[in-house]
Amino acid sequence: MVRCEPFRPKCPFPGRCPPDSLEAVGEYLTQFNGVVSDDPMRAAAMVAGWIRSDWRALFAELRAESPIFVTPAFTLVTKFADVHEVLGHEKVFTVRPTRPQLDSALGSGFMLSRDATPLNWRERGVMQTMLAPRDVPFVRELSGRCADECLDAAAKNGRLDVVGDLFRPIALRVCEEYFGYRGVEPATLSRWVRDVVKDCYANPLRDGAVHAAAVESGAQMMNYLRSELGRRRSCPAHDDVFGRLAALPLPAACEFDDERIAVNAAGLPLGFVESAPAAMALATRQLLLRPDVFAAATRAAREADAEEFDSYVWEALRLETFFRLMPPRLCEQEYLLAAGTPRATTVAAGTVVVPVLASAMYDEDVVPAPNEFRLDRPDYHHLHFGTGHHHNCLGVHLARAIIPEAVRRLLRREVASIPDSDVVFDAIFPDSYALALDQAGLRR
């Protein structure tokens, strides 16, 4: 059994596991162990770099040799069962590490950084009511309609950037027409969201400029929402999520006042504007990488019912999910993880623990032939939306319609890869992805 100690800045070798606890037989562990003794933080930075670039090979080695992998700054959890265990014990492994960034941006506490609290319980329930399952047909139709409009406009050019010209405009249209972000320039909303999300989930070194941009964009978003709330009450014209929030007749005892309405409305695009286009783009890439699968998916997009097509997208995203890592958790009390197994590890209080969804969905102990594309996998093999306390994000039923419908409308056209073109990332965000689009391709 390994004992995992937390990262303590005053320690000359913070958070390190004893050298003999790792069997450094693979490329990545050998490199890590060769650096960590002399420069612990450089070793942690190396791991972060591998996660961005060589994640499949890295996670395969960790699952085999060090499935609960301790670095000086964080501990990676890579096995399917262990990821479930961490995410299922929200009082032990809390989302407290993201709290300072979100609180600074929104000016108040937000439910996703307050798990296992009355605030989370109360506000999650309110927002689940606002994001009603009856809205699924509407958002699927909206996603498809917007996709067709974007594709019609791009067809004359013979190519399109599916992120900037298709998938992100779909997400922003959903924010406008369904969430209720009316009167905001799409580029402005996109900037607000990217600044805040980048600080929360792509700023591990706590760059001050990144944080300042997030605080400024968050303040602008909150000012818009406070102003819009008053306008909606004086002129209720739309049945969208923000309009429903503005009309809530909740008593004061529910502790859901105007500021709580604005904070929760801010959470809608923060959890959608970047993650949805990322999912759409990565699913498209995985389908295009497999000619036979792409041909079958194209036939399904053109001939099958919409929901029959969806399984192609979810299996593609198992192979390359939009969130490789769940947001970091803080271990609040000493805990024996993976008890009763050879990998059992005592995680000390204060340890930052990162559940690796991308690795869990490749775990051979649970997912047979994980490198193969299969449409018959059970739903529980797909962890795109997390599991445990945060299982099925608030709008999971809506995302399950919006994301595949956008990809389906793309595949109904004559679309193909462009040699040497691939997804281009800005930090963790897919920023562009150029594909060929037949100028004569008609809407099907």
Buried (B, 14 or more C-beta within 10 A) or exposed (E): EBBBBBBEEEEEEBBBBEEEBBEBEBEBBEBBEEBBEEEBBEBBBBBBEBBEEEBBEBBBBBBBBBBBBBBBBBBBBBBBBBBBBBBBBBEBBBBBBBBBBBBBBBBBBBBBBBBBBEBBEBBBEBBBEBBEEEBBEBBBEBBBBBBBBBBEEBBEEEBBBBBBBBBBBBBBBBBBBBBBBBEBEBEBBBBBBBBBBBBBBBBEEEEEEBBEBBBBBBBBBBEBBBEBBEEBEEEEEBEBBBBBBBEEEBEEEBEBEBBBBBBBBBBBBBBBBBBBBBBBBBBBBBBBBBEEBBEBBBEBBEEBEBEEBBBBBBBBBBBBBBBBBBBBBBBBEBBEBBEEBEBEBBBBEBBBBBBBBBBBBBBBEBBEEBEEBEEEBEEEBBBBBBBBBBEEBBBEBBBBBBBBBBBBBBBBBBBEBEEEBEBBBEBBBBBBBBBBBEEEBEEE
